[in-house]
């Protein structure tokens, strides 16, 4: 029965494809009918939770957590220029790999502080969480107009997948709770339209998480996933220039 479920490579490919569909939809805004644009962006909501899930998986299984952090940092830096050019024409929004970097910091702090028995270390971890929330959600946006893709929600979702790794029920429940909060915050902070609720379509990532069998898959596609992110954004930016 296990072999009939979905391995890591298969689900990551689903994440890549849905992310590509989302970004294609973004480029085609104003060119295709609005309903098609909306459908493409809805499909794209599936990708982030899947990537967040496997960042947590990757952190758990990696033997060198510092190297894991550095790898994400390198590709975050590589991706930032094409990301800024395509999505906002500036550097004020940091791409999703920077969001994952902060989640890695939080997971590392959790292992080193919260898992210990000393109360002082647990308090230190709580302080780090609140400091990160203040830094990401308040200080950077207000002082420097800098935001992270998916914001604190993205950090906490990845972290929740890590903390509840051995209980898919807890992973799914925490995902749904965080998603509801994130959606409500988006709705409250914007003019309410149907598009304001688009993040709720992330819920369709749940079946893939449930069906994940814990296996890697036969092919080693590790760096394919890293390189795909900046390359496809750069290509879409060129296409965006040509068609608009």
matplotlib code that plots the C-alpha trace (Angstrom):
import matplotlib.pyplot as plt

x = [0.0, 2.9, 4.3, 1.0, 1.3, 3.2, 6.9, 8.8, 9.9, 6.4, 4.9, 7.8, 7.1, 3.4, 4.6, 6.8, 4.1, 1.4, 3.9, 4.7, 0.9, 0.5, 3.4, 2.1, -1.2, 0.4, 2.2, -1.0, -3.1, -5.0, -4.2, -6.5, -10.0, -10.2, -11.8, -8.9, -6.4, -8.2, -8.3, -4.5, -3.8, -6.1, -4.2, -1.0, -2.0, -1.2, 2.5, 3.6, 2.3, 4.0, 7.3, 7.0, 6.4, 9.5, 11.7, 10.7, 11.4, 14.7, 15.8, 14.9, 16.8, 19.9, 23.1, 24.5, 22.0, 24.5, 25.0, 21.2, 20.9, 23.7, 22.2, 18.9, 20.6, 22.6, 19.6, 17.5, 20.2, 20.3, 16.5, 16.0, 16.9, 14.6, 11.9, 12.0, 12.0, 9.0, 6.8, 7.4, 10.2, 12.1, 13.8, 11.2, 9.6, 11.9, 11.3, 10.0, 13.4, 14.2, 10.9, 12.2, 15.5, 13.8, 11.8, 15.1, 16.4, 13.2, 13.5, 17.2, 16.3, 13.5, 15.9, 18.5, 16.2, 12.7, 13.6, 15.8, 14.5, 15.6, 12.8, 15.2, 15.9, 12.2, 11.6, 14.5, 12.8, 9.5, 11.4, 12.9, 9.5, 8.0, 11.2, 10.9, 7.2, 8.0, 10.9, 9.0, 5.5, 6.1, 9.6, 10.8, 7.5, 7.2, 10.8, 12.1, 9.0, 10.5, 8.2, 8.7, 6.7, 3.9, 5.2, 5.1, 2.4, 5.0, 7.5, 5.1, 3.6, 7.0, 7.8, 4.5, 5.2, 8.5, 7.3, 4.4, 6.4, 5.3, 1.5, -0.1, -3.3, -1.6, 0.2, -3.1, -4.9, -2.1, -2.1, -5.8, -5.7, -2.8, -4.4, -7.7, -5.8, -3.7, -6.8, -8.7, -5.7, -5.5, -9.3, -9.2, -6.1, -7.6, -10.6, -12.8, -13.2, -13.4, -9.7, -9.1, -10.0, -7.8, -5.3, -7.9, -7.4, -4.1, -6.3, -6.0, -2.4, -3.7, -4.3, -0.7, 0.6, -1.7, -0.6, 3.1, 4.8, 8.0, 10.1, 12.5, 11.9, 14.5, 15.9, 18.1, 16.3, 17.6, 19.2, 16.7, 14.2, 16.6, 17.5, 14.0, 12.9, 15.2, 15.4, 11.6, 11.1, 13.8, 12.3, 8.8, 10.2, 11.6, 8.2, 6.4, 8.5, 7.8, 4.1, 3.3]
y = [0.0, 2.4, 2.2, 3.5, 6.7, 9.9, 10.3, 13.5, 14.1, 13.7, 16.1, 18.6, 18.5, 19.3, 22.2, 23.4, 23.1, 24.9, 27.6, 28.0, 28.2, 30.9, 33.0, 32.6, 33.8, 36.8, 37.6, 37.2, 39.6, 42.0, 39.8, 36.8, 36.9, 37.7, 34.4, 32.5, 34.7, 34.0, 30.2, 30.2, 32.1, 29.8, 26.7, 28.5, 28.6, 24.9, 25.4, 27.3, 24.8, 22.0, 23.8, 24.8, 21.1, 20.0, 22.7, 21.4, 17.8, 18.9, 20.6, 17.5, 15.0, 17.1, 16.1, 19.6, 22.3, 25.1, 24.0, 23.7, 27.3, 28.6, 26.8, 28.5, 31.8, 31.5, 30.8, 33.5, 36.0, 34.7, 34.8, 38.3, 40.3, 38.5, 38.3, 42.0, 42.8, 40.6, 41.2, 44.7, 46.4, 47.0, 45.2, 46.0, 42.5, 39.6, 36.4, 33.3, 31.7, 34.5, 33.5, 29.9, 31.2, 32.6, 29.4, 27.5, 29.9, 29.2, 25.5, 25.6, 27.7, 25.3, 22.3, 24.2, 26.0, 24.7, 21.0, 21.5, 21.1, 24.5, 27.0, 29.9, 28.3, 27.9, 31.5, 32.5, 30.6, 32.4, 35.7, 34.8, 34.1, 37.4, 39.2, 37.6, 38.5, 42.1, 42.2, 40.7, 42.1, 45.5, 47.0, 46.1, 47.1, 50.4, 51.5, 50.3, 49.2, 45.7, 42.6, 38.9, 36.8, 35.1, 37.0, 35.6, 33.1, 31.5, 31.2, 29.7, 27.3, 25.8, 25.7, 23.9, 21.3, 20.7, 20.6, 18.2, 16.1, 12.8, 13.7, 14.5, 15.3, 18.0, 19.3, 19.6, 21.2, 23.8, 24.4, 25.1, 27.3, 29.4, 29.6, 30.9, 33.6, 34.6, 34.8, 36.9, 39.3, 39.7, 40.4, 42.9, 44.7, 45.1, 46.2, 43.1, 41.3, 37.7, 37.8, 38.7, 35.1, 33.5, 32.2, 29.8, 27.7, 26.6, 24.0, 21.8, 21.1, 18.9, 15.7, 15.7, 16.1, 13.2, 10.9, 11.6, 8.2, 9.5, 8.2, 10.3, 8.9, 7.4, 10.5, 13.1, 16.3, 18.4, 21.2, 21.1, 22.5, 25.2, 26.4, 26.3, 29.1, 31.9, 30.7, 30.4, 33.9, 35.4, 33.8, 35.0, 38.5, 38.5, 37.3, 39.9, 42.6, 41.2, 40.9, 44.2]
z = [0.0, 0.9, -2.6, -4.0, -2.0, -3.1, -2.6, -2.0, -5.5, -6.9, -4.5, -5.0, -8.7, -8.0, -5.9, -8.8, -11.4, -9.2, -8.4, -12.2, -12.9, -10.2, -11.6, -15.2, -14.0, -12.5, -15.8, -17.8, -15.7, -17.9, -21.0, -20.3, -19.0, -15.3, -14.4, -16.0, -14.1, -10.9, -11.5, -12.2, -9.0, -7.0, -8.3, -7.3, -3.7, -3.4, -3.9, -0.8, 1.9, 0.0, -0.1, 3.5, 4.4, 2.7, 4.1, 7.5, 6.3, 4.9, 8.1, 10.1, 8.0, 7.0, 8.8, 8.4, 9.5, 8.9, 5.3, 4.9, 6.0, 3.8, 0.7, 1.2, 1.8, -1.4, -3.5, -1.7, -2.8, -6.3, -6.6, -5.2, -8.3, -10.7, -8.0, -7.4, -11.1, -11.8, -8.8, -7.5, -9.4, -6.1, -3.3, -0.6, -0.7, 0.0, -1.8, -0.1, 0.4, 3.0, 4.7, 4.8, 6.2, 9.2, 9.7, 9.7, 12.5, 14.5, 14.1, 15.1, 18.2, 19.1, 19.1, 21.1, 23.6, 23.9, 23.8, 26.9, 30.4, 31.8, 32.1, 31.2, 27.8, 27.1, 28.0, 25.7, 22.8, 23.5, 23.5, 20.1, 18.6, 19.8, 18.6, 15.2, 14.9, 15.9, 13.4, 10.5, 11.0, 12.5, 12.5, 9.0, 7.3, 9.2, 9.3, 5.9, 4.0, 3.8, 3.9, 3.5, 1.1, 3.2, 6.2, 9.7, 8.6, 6.3, 9.0, 11.5, 9.0, 8.2, 11.9, 12.7, 10.1, 11.9, 15.5, 14.6, 12.2, 13.7, 13.8, 10.4, 12.3, 14.3, 11.2, 9.3, 12.3, 12.8, 9.0, 8.9, 12.0, 10.7, 7.3, 8.7, 10.7, 7.7, 5.5, 8.1, 8.5, 4.7, 4.5, 7.3, 5.9, 2.4, 0.4, 0.7, -2.6, -3.5, -4.3, -0.6, 0.3, -2.3, 0.2, 1.5, -1.6, 0.0, 1.7, -1.4, -0.5, 2.4, 0.4, -0.9, 2.7, 3.9, 1.0, 1.5, 2.2, 3.6, 0.7, -1.4, -4.8, -7.2, -8.7, -7.0, -7.8, -4.8, -6.7, -9.5, -7.0, -5.9, -9.4, -10.8, -8.5, -9.8, -13.4, -14.0, -12.5, -14.7, -17.8, -16.9, -16.3, -19.9, -21.2, -19.2, -20.9, -24.3, -24.0, -22.1]

ax = plt.figure().add_subplot(projection="3d")
ax.plot(x, y, z, "-o")
ax.set_aspect("equal")
plt.show()
